[in-house]
Amino acid sequence: QVQLVESGGGLVQAGGSLRLSCAASGLTFSNYAMGWFRQAPGKEREFVAALNWSGDSTYYADSVKGRFTISRDNAKNTVLLQMNSLKPEDTAVYYCNAGGGPMDYPDEHEYDYWGQGTQVTVSS
């Protein structure tokens, strides 16, 4: 079955960096767009970043643009989220997801598969 396994979360001070990784299995990875969403306590899940199957088109929420970078390695079935200049408001559980077909990238309903999430906590 399809599995998306996130790693790389943790506790970091404001201004610091983290790199999240998502390892995919059970699907033809290069056929899927990949994305990251996050959910903070008491808030709705929100779009963070996404990229198309080849990685040459990327999309970002305004709140992370210029600080986060999404990338993929189709040979390793992996998608990365490099997060720099982290802020306390970036604290959330971060989810990796995969979607096939034409995509409205910020719409969580477009994605077919989801990981279990990894916690990111940014202290002030």
Disulfide bonds with the S-S distance in Angstrom:
Cys22-Cys96 2.05
